[in-house]
Amino acid sequence: MAERAAPRGHASRPHTADVIIEAWAPTASGCYEEAIAGFVAVFADTASAPAGATLAFEVGPGGPSDLLVELLEEILVTVEARFVVPTGADVHVEGDRLTGTLTVVPAEAVELTGPVPKGVSYSGLSFDADTGRWRCRMTVDV
């Protein structure tokens, strides 16, 4: 997958019954935020969403890849239990935990473009720093 020239971003591509998402940013926090944006983009178009409310979250403890899975599982719980969709995130890495806030809007306030994913696979999962950038890769089960 060709990475964009932007210092921060995400991209996805279909893979059998899954979607592979890659995200990158200059910081680990930014990479987690881009991973959330890429994950939400699998099932919703949030471009014209109204201003939203904030929800605090905390996940961990764990290593960077485990925290990525826990964070995206937190997104799934938020969507399925609260019927809201994240339109933004502010993530803070605090040792072996992630804390922060999600900006969310009611699900009916965004265009749903596909089914909500079922989960994230540990197969092919990565989250690490490389040449001055943080990068992650995940396979999402849709």
N, CA, C and O atoms as CSV, one atom per row, in Angstrom:
chain,resi,resn,atom,element,x,y,z
A,1,MET,N,N,0.848,-1.163,0.000
A,1,MET,CA,C,0.000,0.000,0.000
A,1,MET,C,C,0.895,1.227,0.000
A,1,MET,O,O,1.779,1.353,0.847
A,2,ALA,N,N,0.675,2.117,-0.926
A,2,ALA,CA,C,1.495,3.321,-1.020
A,2,ALA,C,C,1.102,4.306,0.070
A,2,ALA,O,O,-0.069,4.660,0.209
A,3,GLU,N,N,2.077,4.739,0.830
A,3,GLU,CA,C,1.827,5.695,1.899
A,3,GLU,C,C,1.759,7.095,1.320
A,3,GLU,O,O,2.538,7.452,0.436
A,4,ARG,N,N,0.845,7.866,1.811
A,4,ARG,CA,C,0.698,9.248,1.374
A,4,ARG,C,C,1.916,10.057,1.803
A,4,ARG,O,O,2.607,9.686,2.752
A,5,ALA,N,N,2.183,11.163,1.109
A,5,ALA,CA,C,3.306,12.021,1.452
A,5,ALA,C,C,3.048,12.805,2.733
A,5,ALA,O,O,3.989,13.330,3.329
A,6,ALA,N,N,1.794,12.896,3.170
A,6,ALA,CA,C,1.451,13.638,4.377
A,6,ALA,C,C,2.154,13.038,5.586
A,6,ALA,O,O,2.353,11.825,5.643
A,7,PRO,N,N,2.532,13.868,6.553
A,7,PRO,CA,C,3.193,13.334,7.743
A,7,PRO,C,C,2.281,12.481,8.616
A,7,PRO,O,O,2.748,11.765,9.502
A,8,ARG,N,N,0.986,12.561,8.361
A,8,ARG,CA,C,0.016,11.846,9.185
A,8,ARG,C,C,-1.147,11.426,8.301
A,8,ARG,O,O,-1.591,12.197,7.450
A,9,GLY,N,N,-1.647,10.202,8.497
A,9,GLY,CA,C,-2.783,9.763,7.692
A,9,GLY,C,C,-3.103,8.302,7.908
A,9,GLY,O,O,-2.551,7.642,8.788
A,10,HIS,N,N,-4.016,7.812,7.075
A,10,HIS,CA,C,-4.397,6.403,7.114
A,10,HIS,C,C,-4.885,5.993,5.734
A,10,HIS,O,O,-5.279,6.829,4.922
A,11,ALA,N,N,-4.851,4.707,5.489
A,11,ALA,CA,C,-5.318,4.154,4.217
A,11,ALA,C,C,-5.824,2.746,4.487
A,11,ALA,O,O,-5.425,2.104,5.459
A,12,SER,N,N,-6.707,2.276,3.616
A,12,SER,CA,C,-7.228,0.921,3.775
A,12,SER,C,C,-7.357,0.256,2.416
A,12,SER,O,O,-7.385,0.908,1.372
A,13,ARG,N,N,-7.434,-1.070,2.470
A,13,ARG,CA,C,-7.679,-1.841,1.254
A,13,ARG,C,C,-8.412,-3.117,1.631
A,13,ARG,O,O,-8.199,-3.664,2.713
A,14,PRO,N,N,-9.275,-3.594,0.740
A,14,PRO,CA,C,-10.002,-4.828,1.048
A,14,PRO,C,C,-9.064,-6.035,1.075
A,14,PRO,O,O,-8.034,-6.054,0.401
A,15,HIS,N,N,-9.442,-7.036,1.866
A,15,HIS,CA,C,-8.668,-8.267,1.987
A,15,HIS,C,C,-9.638,-9.392,2.318
A,15,HIS,O,O,-10.057,-9.524,3.468
A,16,THR,N,N,-10.001,-10.203,1.331
A,16,THR,CA,C,-10.969,-11.293,1.483
A,16,THR,C,C,-12.224,-10.759,2.177
A,16,THR,O,O,-12.896,-9.891,1.620
A,17,ALA,N,N,-12.562,-11.250,3.376
A,17,ALA,CA,C,-13.732,-10.757,4.113
A,17,ALA,C,C,-13.312,-9.731,5.163
A,17,ALA,O,O,-14.046,-9.462,6.114
A,18,ASP,N,N,-12.124,-9.167,4.977
A,18,ASP,CA,C,-11.553,-8.225,5.935
A,18,ASP,C,C,-11.158,-6.931,5.235
A,18,ASP,O,O,-11.287,-6.792,4.018
A,19,VAL,N,N,-10.676,-5.995,6.036
A,19,VAL,CA,C,-10.085,-4.763,5.534
A,19,VAL,C,C,-8.754,-4.587,6.250
A,19,VAL,O,O,-8.674,-4.752,7.468
A,20,ILE,N,N,-7.720,-4.255,5.506
A,20,ILE,CA,C,-6.428,-3.956,6.113
A,20,ILE,C,C,-6.320,-2.441,6.211
A,20,ILE,O,O,-6.498,-1.728,5.223
A,21,ILE,N,N,-6.024,-1.958,7.416
A,21,ILE,CA,C,-5.873,-0.519,7.653
A,21,ILE,C,C,-4.443,-0.259,8.076
A,21,ILE,O,O,-3.889,-0.964,8.920
A,22,GLU,N,N,-3.854,0.760,7.479
A,22,GLU,CA,C,-2.540,1.231,7.900
A,22,GLU,C,C,-2.689,2.688,8.301
A,22,GLU,O,O,-3.436,3.441,7.677
A,23,ALA,N,N,-1.970,3.079,9.348
A,23,ALA,CA,C,-1.991,4.468,9.802
A,23,ALA,C,C,-0.572,4.888,10.142
A,23,ALA,O,O,0.270,4.048,10.458
A,24,TRP,N,N,-0.305,6.188,10.079
A,24,TRP,CA,C,1.023,6.696,10.378
A,24,TRP,C,C,0.923,8.125,10.899
A,24,TRP,O,O,-0.009,8.859,10.569
A,25,ALA,N,N,1.900,8.504,11.716
A,25,ALA,CA,C,1.971,9.852,12.283
A,25,ALA,C,C,3.347,10.035,12.918
A,25,ALA,O,O,4.051,9.056,13.167
A,26,PRO,N,N,3.730,11.274,13.179
A,26,PRO,CA,C,5.027,11.519,13.821
A,26,PRO,C,C,5.096,11.041,15.265
A,26,PRO,O,O,6.189,10.812,15.785
A,27,THR,N,N,3.940,10.885,15.929
A,27,THR,CA,C,3.907,10.452,17.328
A,27,THR,C,C,3.046,9.199,17.466
A,27,THR,O,O,2.196,8.919,16.621
A,28,ALA,N,N,3.278,8.453,18.544
A,28,ALA,CA,C,2.447,7.277,18.814
A,28,ALA,C,C,0.998,7.693,19.023
A,28,ALA,O,O,0.089,7.035,18.518
A,29,SER,N,N,0.772,8.777,19.764
A,29,SER,CA,C,-0.592,9.266,19.997
A,29,SER,C,C,-1.293,9.559,18.679
A,29,SER,O,O,-2.441,9.162,18.480
A,30,GLY,N,N,-0.610,10.247,17.789
A,30,GLY,CA,C,-1.176,10.574,16.483
A,30,GLY,C,C,-1.476,9.336,15.666
A,30,GLY,O,O,-2.470,9.298,14.941
A,31,CYS,N,N,-0.634,8.327,15.770
A,31,CYS,CA,C,-0.861,7.086,15.029
A,31,CYS,C,C,-2.112,6.379,15.539
A,31,CYS,O,O,-2.895,5.855,14.747
A,32,TYR,N,N,-2.305,6.362,16.862
A,32,TYR,CA,C,-3.537,5.791,17.412
A,32,TYR,C,C,-4.753,6.576,16.920
A,32,TYR,O,O,-5.773,5.982,16.571
A,33,GLU,N,N,-4.651,7.896,16.890
A,33,GLU,CA,C,-5.773,8.728,16.416
A,33,GLU,C,C,-6.088,8.444,14.953
A,33,GLU,O,O,-7.258,8.370,14.578
A,34,GLU,N,N,-5.066,8.284,14.127
A,34,GLU,CA,C,-5.280,7.966,12.710
A,34,GLU,C,C,-5.853,6.556,12.553
A,34,GLU,O,O,-6.670,6.313,11.664
A,35,ALA,N,N,-5.428,5.631,13.409
A,35,ALA,CA,C,-5.985,4.272,13.363
A,35,ALA,C,C,-7.486,4.311,13.649
A,35,ALA,O,O,-8.259,3.609,12.998
A,36,ILE,N,N,-7.898,5.122,14.612
A,36,ILE,CA,C,-9.323,5.273,14.912
A,36,ILE,C,C,-10.049,5.832,13.692
A,36,ILE,O,O,-11.100,5.320,13.306
A,37,ALA,N,N,-9.496,6.873,13.088
A,37,ALA,CA,C,-10.131,7.479,11.904
A,37,ALA,C,C,-10.256,6.464,10.771
A,37,ALA,O,O,-11.295,6.400,10.114
A,38,GLY,N,N,-9.218,5.675,10.536
A,38,GLY,CA,C,-9.268,4.651,9.494
A,38,GLY,C,C,-10.270,3.563,9.809
A,38,GLY,O,O,-10.956,3.067,8.914
A,39,PHE,N,N,-10.361,3.187,11.072
A,39,PHE,CA,C,-11.305,2.166,11.522
A,39,PHE,C,C,-12.740,2.637,11.316
A,39,PHE,O,O,-13.565,1.889,10.791
A,40,VAL,N,N,-13.047,3.855,11.718
A,40,VAL,CA,C,-14.399,4.405,11.555
A,40,VAL,C,C,-14.739,4.554,10.077
A,40,VAL,O,O,-15.884,4.339,9.678
A,41,ALA,N,N,-13.752,4.921,9.263
A,41,ALA,CA,C,-13.991,5.108,7.819
A,41,ALA,C,C,-14.427,3.815,7.128
A,41,ALA,O,O,-14.987,3.862,6.033
A,42,VAL,N,N,-14.179,2.666,7.754
A,42,VAL,CA,C,-14.607,1.392,7.192
A,42,VAL,C,C,-16.138,1.321,7.113
A,42,VAL,O,O,-16.682,0.681,6.213
A,43,PHE,N,N,-16.827,1.973,8.047
A,43,PHE,CA,C,-18.284,1.843,8.101
A,43,PHE,C,C,-19.062,3.152,8.111
A,43,PHE,O,O,-20.289,3.126,8.018
A,44,ALA,N,N,-18.388,4.301,8.222
A,44,ALA,CA,C,-19.130,5.570,8.296
A,44,ALA,C,C,-18.378,6.707,7.630
A,44,ALA,O,O,-17.149,6.770,7.671
A,45,ASP,N,N,-19.138,7.606,7.015
A,45,ASP,CA,C,-18.596,8.850,6.469
A,45,ASP,C,C,-18.950,9.947,7.464
A,45,ASP,O,O,-20.116,10.317,7.600
A,46,THR,N,N,-17.938,10.465,8.162
A,46,THR,CA,C,-18.172,11.462,9.199
A,46,THR,C,C,-17.843,12.880,8.742
A,46,THR,O,O,-17.842,13.806,9.553
A,47,ALA,N,N,-17.565,13.057,7.457
A,47,ALA,CA,C,-17.118,14.356,6.946
A,47,ALA,C,C,-18.097,15.490,7.234
A,47,ALA,O,O,-17.668,16.603,7.541
A,48,SER,N,N,-19.379,15.239,7.143
A,48,SER,CA,C,-20.355,16.312,7.368
A,48,SER,C,C,-21.080,16.169,8.707
A,48,SER,O,O,-22.179,16.696,8.878
A,49,ALA,N,N,-20.475,15.466,9.641
A,49,ALA,CA,C,-21.099,15.269,10.957
A,49,ALA,C,C,-21.133,16.579,11.733
A,49,ALA,O,O,-20.225,17.401,11.606
A,50,PRO,N,N,-22.169,16.776,12.532
A,50,PRO,CA,C,-22.241,17.972,13.374
A,50,PRO,C,C,-21.230,17.882,14.521
A,50,PRO,O,O,-20.584,16.853,14.717
A,51,ALA,N,N,-21.109,18.970,15.266
A,51,ALA,CA,C,-20.254,18.951,16.459
A,51,ALA,C,C,-20.781,17.894,17.408
A,51,ALA,O,O,-21.989,17.670,17.481
A,52,GLY,N,N,-19.900,17.253,18.123
A,52,GLY,CA,C,-20.324,16.153,18.970
A,52,GLY,C,C,-19.998,16.347,20.432
A,52,GLY,O,O,-19.418,17.355,20.832
A,53,ALA,N,N,-20.376,15.376,21.207
A,53,ALA,CA,C,-20.074,15.316,22.634
A,53,ALA,C,C,-18.763,14.568,22.825
A,53,ALA,O,O,-18.270,13.931,21.894
A,54,THR,N,N,-18.201,14.640,24.013
A,54,THR,CA,C,-16.963,13.910,24.280
A,54,THR,C,C,-17.204,12.796,25.293
A,54,THR,O,O,-17.990,12.931,26.230
A,55,LEU,N,N,-16.507,11.709,25.071
A,55,LEU,CA,C,-16.517,10.563,25.971
A,55,LEU,C,C,-15.077,10.256,26.358
A,55,LEU,O,O,-14.213,10.137,25.489
A,56,ALA,N,N,-14.814,10.128,27.639
A,56,ALA,CA,C,-13.473,9.762,28.103
A,56,ALA,C,C,-13.286,8.261,27.975
A,56,ALA,O,O,-14.247,7.497,28.068
A,57,PHE,N,N,-12.037,7.839,27.761
A,57,PHE,CA,C,-11.717,6.414,27.715
A,57,PHE,C,C,-10.357,6.174,28.347
A,57,PHE,O,O,-9.534,7.081,28.467
A,58,GLU,N,N,-10.143,4.925,28.747
A,58,GLU,CA,C,-8.839,4.457,29.207
A,58,GLU,C,C,-8.752,2.991,28.864
A,58,GLU,O,O,-9.676,2.230,29.153
A,59,VAL,N,N,-7.651,2.577,28.248
A,59,VAL,CA,C,-7.412,1.172,27.947
A,59,VAL,C,C,-6.001,0.805,28.394
A,59,VAL,O,O,-5.115,1.655,28.486
A,60,GLY,N,N,-5.820,-0.471,28.665
A,60,GLY,CA,C,-4.522,-0.952,29.077
A,60,GLY,C,C,-4.663,-1.717,30.378
A,60,GLY,O,O,-5.760,-1.833,30.922
A,61,PRO,N,N,-3.573,-2.228,30.866
A,61,PRO,CA,C,-2.208,-2.079,30.373
A,61,PRO,C,C,-1.923,-3.010,29.201
A,61,PRO,O,O,-2.657,-3.966,28.951
A,62,GLY,N,N,-0.843,-2.710,28.490
A,62,GLY,CA,C,-0.430,-3.550,27.391
A,62,GLY,C,C,0.666,-2.906,26.576
A,62,GLY,O,O,1.008,-1.740,26.772
A,63,GLY,N,N,1.206,-3.677,25.663
A,63,GLY,CA,C,2.180,-3.157,24.718
A,63,GLY,C,C,1.460,-2.382,23.622
A,63,GLY,O,O,0.231,-2.418,23.562
A,64,PRO,N,N,2.181,-1.688,22.763
A,64,PRO,CA,C,1.560,-0.842,21.742
A,64,PRO,C,C,0.536,-1.559,20.856
A,64,PRO,O,O,-0.540,-1.016,20.608
A,65,SER,N,N,0.848,-2.761,20.377
A,65,SER,CA,C,-0.099,-3.485,19.521
A,65,SER,C,C,-1.336,-3.915,20.297
A,65,SER,O,O,-2.456,-3.817,19.794
A,66,ASP,N,N,-1.134,-4.392,21.522
A,66,ASP,CA,C,-2.278,-4.790,22.355
A,66,ASP,C,C,-3.165,-3.582,22.656
A,66,ASP,O,O,-4.391,-3.690,22.645
A,67,LEU,N,N,-2.550,-2.450,22.921
A,67,LEU,CA,C,-3.318,-1.231,23.190
A,67,LEU,C,C,-4.132,-0.819,21.967
A,67,LEU,O,O,-5.250,-0.323,22.103
A,68,LEU,N,N,-3.576,-1.021,20.773
A,68,LEU,CA,C,-4.313,-0.710,19.550
A,68,LEU,C,C,-5.577,-1.549,19.462
A,68,LEU,O,O,-6.651,-1.027,19.164
A,69,VAL,N,N,-5.456,-2.843,19.719
A,69,VAL,CA,C,-6.629,-3.722,19.679
A,69,VAL,C,C,-7.636,-3.302,20.746
A,69,VAL,O,O,-8.829,-3.200,20.462
A,70,GLU,N,N,-7.170,-3.057,21.965
A,70,GLU,CA,C,-8.076,-2.636,23.043
A,70,GLU,C,C,-8.777,-1.328,22.693
A,70,GLU,O,O,-9.970,-1.173,22.955
A,71,LEU,N,N,-8.046,-0.390,22.104
A,71,LEU,CA,C,-8.624,0.895,21.722
A,71,LEU,C,C,-9.723,0.713,20.680
A,71,LEU,O,O,-10.796,1.306,20.798
A,72,LEU,N,N,-9.464,-0.098,19.669
A,72,LEU,CA,C,-10.471,-0.309,18.626
A,72,LEU,C,C,-11.653,-1.124,19.149
A,72,LEU,O,O,-12.779,-0.941,18.687
A,73,GLU,N,N,-11.411,-2.021,20.108
A,73,GLU,CA,C,-12.532,-2.716,20.749
A,73,GLU,C,C,-13.373,-1.736,21.556
A,73,GLU,O,O,-14.593,-1.880,21.630
A,74,GLU,N,N,-12.727,-0.736,22.163
A,74,GLU,CA,C,-13.457,0.322,22.870
A,74,GLU,C,C,-14.350,1.095,21.890
A,74,GLU,O,O,-15.471,1.473,22.232
A,75,ILE,N,N,-13.855,1.324,20.687
A,75,ILE,CA,C,-14.664,1.994,19.652
A,75,ILE,C,C,-15.881,1.126,19.331
A,75,ILE,O,O,-16.999,1.635,19.250
A,76,LEU,N,N,-15.674,-0.168,19.151
A,76,LEU,CA,C,-16.798,-1.065,18.848
A,76,LEU,C,C,-17.855,-1.038,19.951
A,76,LEU,O,O,-19.049,-0.957,19.662
A,77,VAL,N,N,-17.433,-1.104,21.190
A,77,VAL,CA,C,-18.377,-1.058,22.309
A,77,VAL,C,C,-19.126,0.268,22.305
A,77,VAL,O,O,-20.336,0.301,22.532
A,78,THR,N,N,-18.423,1.346,22.051
A,78,THR,CA,C,-19.049,2.669,22.012
A,78,THR,C,C,-20.122,2.726,20.934
A,78,THR,O,O,-21.219,3.229,21.175
A,79,VAL,N,N,-19.814,2.214,19.749
A,79,VAL,CA,C,-20.780,2.229,18.646
A,79,VAL,C,C,-21.968,1.328,18.949
A,79,VAL,O,O,-23.116,1.739,18.781
A,80,GLU,N,N,-21.708,0.114,19.391
A,80,GLU,CA,C,-22.780,-0.866,19.574
A,80,GLU,C,C,-23.627,-0.622,20.823
A,80,GLU,O,O,-24.833,-0.870,20.796
A,81,ALA,N,N,-23.037,-0.150,21.902
A,81,ALA,CA,C,-23.791,0.016,23.150
A,81,ALA,C,C,-24.413,1.407,23.293
A,81,ALA,O,O,-25.473,1.560,23.898
A,82,ARG,N,N,-23.749,2.409,22.735
A,82,ARG,CA,C,-24.236,3.782,22.914
A,82,ARG,C,C,-24.861,4.365,21.646
A,82,ARG,O,O,-25.432,5.455,21.679
A,83,PHE,N,N,-24.755,3.644,20.534
A,83,PHE,CA,C,-25.310,4.077,19.245
A,83,PHE,C,C,-24.763,5.443,18.819
A,83,PHE,O,O,-25.491,6.291,18.302
A,84,VAL,N,N,-23.454,5.631,19.052
A,84,VAL,CA,C,-22.765,6.842,18.635
A,84,VAL,C,C,-21.551,6.442,17.800
A,84,VAL,O,O,-21.053,5.321,17.905
A,85,VAL,N,N,-21.086,7.366,16.977
A,85,VAL,CA,C,-19.942,7.121,16.103
A,85,VAL,C,C,-18.873,8.169,16.392
A,85,VAL,O,O,-19.180,9.361,16.421
A,86,PRO,N,N,-17.634,7.757,16.606
A,86,PRO,CA,C,-16.554,8.728,16.820
A,86,PRO,C,C,-16.269,9.532,15.545
A,86,PRO,O,O,-16.188,8.985,14.445
A,87,THR,N,N,-16.123,10.822,15.726
A,87,THR,CA,C,-15.743,11.701,14.611
A,87,THR,C,C,-14.354,12.293,14.832
A,87,THR,O,O,-13.814,12.967,13.955
A,88,GLY,N,N,-13.792,12.045,15.984
A,88,GLY,CA,C,-12.461,12.534,16.310
A,88,GLY,C,C,-11.975,11.889,17.584
A,88,GLY,O,O,-12.755,11.290,18.326
A,89,ALA,N,N,-10.678,12.012,17.840
A,89,ALA,CA,C,-10.099,11.424,19.046
A,89,ALA,C,C,-8.905,12.244,19.495
A,89,ALA,O,O,-8.200,12.849,18.687
A,90,ASP,N,N,-8.699,12.249,20.785
A,90,ASP,CA,C,-7.520,12.848,21.411
A,90,ASP,C,C,-6.939,11.762,22.308
A,90,ASP,O,O,-7.484,11.471,23.372
A,91,VAL,N,N,-5.830,11.164,21.876
A,91,VAL,CA,C,-5.248,10.003,22.563
A,91,VAL,C,C,-3.942,10.411,23.238
A,91,VAL,O,O,-3.128,11.134,22.663
A,92,HIS,N,N,-3.760,9.935,24.465
A,92,HIS,CA,C,-2.526,10.180,25.219
A,92,HIS,C,C,-1.933,8.843,25.627
A,92,HIS,O,O,-2.626,7.990,26.182
A,93,VAL,N,N,-0.648,8.667,25.351
A,93,VAL,CA,C,0.066,7.469,25.781
A,93,VAL,C,C,0.627,7.758,27.162
A,93,VAL,O,O,1.396,8.701,27.349
A,94,GLU,N,N,0.234,6.934,28.129
A,94,GLU,CA,C,0.706,7.097,29.512
A,94,GLU,C,C,1.291,5.772,29.973
A,94,GLU,O,O,0.611,4.960,30.600
A,95,GLY,N,N,2.576,5.566,29.648
A,95,GLY,CA,C,3.236,4.305,29.978
A,95,GLY,C,C,2.634,3.166,29.177
A,95,GLY,O,O,2.708,3.156,27.948
A,96,ASP,N,N,2.035,2.203,29.875
A,96,ASP,CA,C,1.440,1.052,29.196
A,96,ASP,C,C,-0.084,1.177,29.085
A,96,ASP,O,O,-0.791,0.174,28.979
A,97,ARG,N,N,-0.578,2.413,29.110
A,97,ARG,CA,C,-2.016,2.694,28.994
A,97,ARG,C,C,-2.257,3.817,27.992
A,97,ARG,O,O,-1.374,4.624,27.703
A,98,LEU,N,N,-3.472,3.841,27.477
A,98,LEU,CA,C,-3.925,4.954,26.650
A,98,LEU,C,C,-5.105,5.602,27.361
A,98,LEU,O,O,-5.993,4.917,27.867
A,99,THR,N,N,-5.104,6.927,27.391
A,99,THR,CA,C,-6.236,7.674,27.910
A,99,THR,C,C,-6.598,8.735,26.888
A,99,THR,O,O,-5.818,9.024,25.980
A,100,GLY,N,N,-7.767,9.308,27.034
A,100,GLY,CA,C,-8.137,10.388,26.142
A,100,GLY,C,C,-9.630,10.551,26.029
A,100,GLY,O,O,-10.398,10.083,26.870
A,101,THR,N,N,-10.024,11.228,24.968
A,101,THR,CA,C,-11.439,11.458,24.711
A,101,THR,C,C,-11.764,11.159,23.258
A,101,THR,O,O,-10.935,11.322,22.362
A,102,LEU,N,N,-12.992,10.718,23.057
A,102,LEU,CA,C,-13.551,10.549,21.722
A,102,LEU,C,C,-14.605,11.620,21.533
A,102,LEU,O,O,-15.401,11.872,22.438
A,103,THR,N,N,-14.622,12.248,20.383
A,103,THR,CA,C,-15.735,13.117,20.018
A,103,THR,C,C,-16.713,12.223,19.280
A,103,THR,O,O,-16.342,11.560,18.311
A,104,VAL,N,N,-17.968,12.198,19.733
A,104,VAL,CA,C,-18.954,11.280,19.166
A,104,VAL,C,C,-20.238,12.020,18.788
A,104,VAL,O,O,-20.587,13.045,19.374
A,105,VAL,N,N,-20.925,11.464,17.791
A,105,VAL,CA,C,-22.237,11.962,17.379
A,105,VAL,C,C,-23.187,10.768,17.302
A,105,VAL,O,O,-22.734,9.633,17.156
A,106,PRO,N,N,-24.495,11.006,17.397
A,106,PRO,CA,C,-25.434,9.899,17.226
A,106,PRO,C,C,-25.228,9.225,15.867
A,106,PRO,O,O,-24.923,9.892,14.878
A,107,ALA,N,N,-25.393,7.912,15.825
A,107,ALA,CA,C,-25.174,7.162,14.582
A,107,ALA,C,C,-26.014,7.704,13.436
A,107,ALA,O,O,-25.566,7.690,12.290
A,108,GLU,N,N,-27.222,8.183,13.719
A,108,GLU,CA,C,-28.075,8.692,12.649
A,108,GLU,C,C,-27.586,10.041,12.088
A,108,GLU,O,O,-28.115,10.522,11.086
A,109,ALA,N,N,-26.584,10.645,12.728
A,109,ALA,CA,C,-26.049,11.927,12.250
A,109,ALA,C,C,-24.944,11.759,11.207
A,109,ALA,O,O,-24.460,12.748,10.658
A,110,VAL,N,N,-24.539,10.508,10.929
A,110,VAL,CA,C,-23.508,10.246,9.923
A,110,VAL,C,C,-24.063,9.302,8.871
A,110,VAL,O,O,-25.064,8.621,9.091
A,111,GLU,N,N,-23.399,9.274,7.732
A,111,GLU,CA,C,-23.788,8.327,6.683
A,111,GLU,C,C,-23.077,7.001,6.940
A,111,GLU,O,O,-21.849,6.925,6.891
A,112,LEU,N,N,-23.852,5.967,7.213
A,112,LEU,CA,C,-23.265,4.642,7.392
A,112,LEU,C,C,-23.020,4.057,6.006
A,112,LEU,O,O,-23.937,3.962,5.190
A,113,THR,N,N,-21.775,3.666,5.750
A,113,THR,CA,C,-21.376,3.214,4.420
A,113,THR,C,C,-21.124,1.714,4.341
A,113,THR,O,O,-20.839,1.180,3.269
A,114,GLY,N,N,-21.231,1.037,5.481
A,114,GLY,CA,C,-21.000,-0.402,5.509
A,114,GLY,C,C,-21.300,-0.933,6.891
A,114,GLY,O,O,-21.670,-0.180,7.792
A,115,PRO,N,N,-21.140,-2.242,7.055
A,115,PRO,CA,C,-21.402,-2.836,8.369
A,115,PRO,C,C,-20.316,-2.446,9.376
A,115,PRO,O,O,-19.156,-2.249,9.015
A,116,VAL,N,N,-20.715,-2.340,10.630
A,116,VAL,CA,C,-19.752,-2.091,11.700
A,116,VAL,C,C,-18.864,-3.330,11.813
A,116,VAL,O,O,-19.378,-4.448,11.837
A,117,PRO,N,N,-17.547,-3.155,11.883
A,117,PRO,CA,C,-16.652,-4.320,11.981
A,117,PRO,C,C,-16.971,-5.193,13.180
A,117,PRO,O,O,-17.564,-4.748,14.163
A,118,LYS,N,N,-16.558,-6.460,13.072
A,118,LYS,CA,C,-16.775,-7.424,14.148
A,118,LYS,C,C,-15.615,-7.427,15.132
A,118,LYS,O,O,-15.794,-7.771,16.300
A,119,GLY,N,N,-14.431,-7.048,14.671
A,119,GLY,CA,C,-13.267,-7.049,15.549
A,119,GLY,C,C,-11.983,-6.837,14.788
A,119,GLY,O,O,-11.984,-6.626,13.575
A,120,VAL,N,N,-10.879,-6.898,15.523
A,120,VAL,CA,C,-9.536,-6.714,14.968
A,120,VAL,C,C,-8.760,-7.998,15.197
A,120,VAL,O,O,-8.796,-8.566,16.288
A,121,SER,N,N,-8.060,-8.455,14.171
A,121,SER,CA,C,-7.292,-9.686,14.251
A,121,SER,C,C,-5.878,-9.401,14.765
A,121,SER,O,O,-5.303,-8.347,14.493
A,122,TYR,N,N,-5.338,-10.357,15.509
A,122,TYR,CA,C,-3.936,-10.247,15.934
A,122,TYR,C,C,-2.995,-10.679,14.814
A,122,TYR,O,O,-1.792,-10.428,14.888
A,123,SER,N,N,-3.527,-11.323,13.781
A,123,SER,CA,C,-2.716,-11.754,12.656
A,123,SER,C,C,-2.287,-10.539,11.835
A,123,SER,O,O,-3.130,-9.766,11.381
A,124,GLY,N,N,-0.996,-10.372,11.649
A,124,GLY,CA,C,-0.475,-9.267,10.868
A,124,GLY,C,C,-0.519,-7.927,11.577
A,124,GLY,O,O,-0.286,-6.891,10.952
A,125,LEU,N,N,-0.811,-7.926,12.864
A,125,LEU,CA,C,-0.919,-6.703,13.651
A,125,LEU,C,C,0.462,-6.129,13.940
A,125,LEU,O,O,1.376,-6.867,14.307
A,126,SER,N,N,0.621,-4.821,13.779
A,126,SER,CA,C,1.894,-4.190,14.133
A,126,SER,C,C,1.651,-2.746,14.572
A,126,SER,O,O,0.703,-2.093,14.136
A,127,PHE,N,N,2.530,-2.272,15.439
A,127,PHE,CA,C,2.519,-0.876,15.890
A,127,PHE,C,C,3.921,-0.565,16.374
A,127,PHE,O,O,4.333,-1.039,17.433
A,128,ASP,N,N,4.665,0.235,15.604
A,128,ASP,CA,C,6.026,0.548,16.001
A,128,ASP,C,C,6.541,1.794,15.284
A,128,ASP,O,O,5.913,2.303,14.356
A,129,ALA,N,N,7.697,2.270,15.737
A,129,ALA,CA,C,8.341,3.445,15.148
A,129,ALA,C,C,9.313,2.979,14.070
A,129,ALA,O,O,9.993,1.964,14.216
A,130,ASP,N,N,9.358,3.757,12.975
A,130,ASP,CA,C,10.250,3.428,11.869
A,130,ASP,C,C,10.596,4.725,11.145
A,130,ASP,O,O,9.706,5.438,10.683
A,131,THR,N,N,11.870,5.024,11.050
A,131,THR,CA,C,12.373,6.209,10.350
A,131,THR,C,C,11.618,7.490,10.722
A,131,THR,O,O,11.138,8.222,9.857
A,132,GLY,N,N,11.529,7.736,12.026
A,132,GLY,CA,C,10.944,8.991,12.493
A,132,GLY,C,C,9.428,9.065,12.471
A,132,GLY,O,O,8.861,10.127,12.727
A,133,ARG,N,N,8.774,7.978,12.177
A,133,ARG,CA,C,7.311,7.932,12.165
A,133,ARG,C,C,6.835,6.711,12.902
A,133,ARG,O,O,7.497,5.673,12.918
A,134,TRP,N,N,5.672,6.850,13.515
A,134,TRP,CA,C,4.987,5.699,14.074
A,134,TRP,C,C,4.071,5.154,13.010
A,134,TRP,O,O,3.423,5.912,12.288
A,135,ARG,N,N,4.013,3.831,12.911
A,135,ARG,CA,C,3.172,3.166,11.915
A,135,ARG,C,C,2.441,2.001,12.569
A,135,ARG,O,O,2.963,1.334,13.463
A,136,CYS,N,N,1.225,1.778,12.101
A,136,CYS,CA,C,0.510,0.589,12.548
A,136,CYS,C,C,-0.230,-0.036,11.375
A,136,CYS,O,O,-0.549,0.612,10.378
A,137,ARG,N,N,-0.484,-1.314,11.545
A,137,ARG,CA,C,-1.190,-2.083,10.517
A,137,ARG,C,C,-2.086,-3.072,11.228
A,137,ARG,O,O,-1.659,-3.739,12.171
A,138,MET,N,N,-3.329,-3.171,10.779
A,138,MET,CA,C,-4.254,-4.091,11.403
A,138,MET,C,C,-5.194,-4.664,10.367
A,138,MET,O,O,-5.468,-4.033,9.346
A,139,THR,N,N,-5.686,-5.860,10.631
A,139,THR,CA,C,-6.703,-6.484,9.806
A,139,THR,C,C,-8.015,-6.443,10.580
A,139,THR,O,O,-8.106,-6.930,11.707
A,140,VAL,N,N,-9.018,-5.858,9.958
A,140,VAL,CA,C,-10.322,-5.666,10.603
A,140,VAL,C,C,-11.314,-6.637,9.977
A,140,VAL,O,O,-11.462,-6.689,8.756
A,141,ASP,N,N,-11.987,-7.399,10.820
A,141,ASP,CA,C,-12.980,-8.370,10.385
A,141,ASP,C,C,-14.308,-7.659,10.172
A,141,ASP,O,O,-14.912,-7.138,11.110
A,142,VAL,N,N,-14.752,-7.650,8.913
A,142,VAL,CA,C,-16.063,-7.053,8.608
A,142,VAL,C,C,-17.014,-8.151,8.235
A,142,VAL,O,O,-18.179,-7.884,7.937
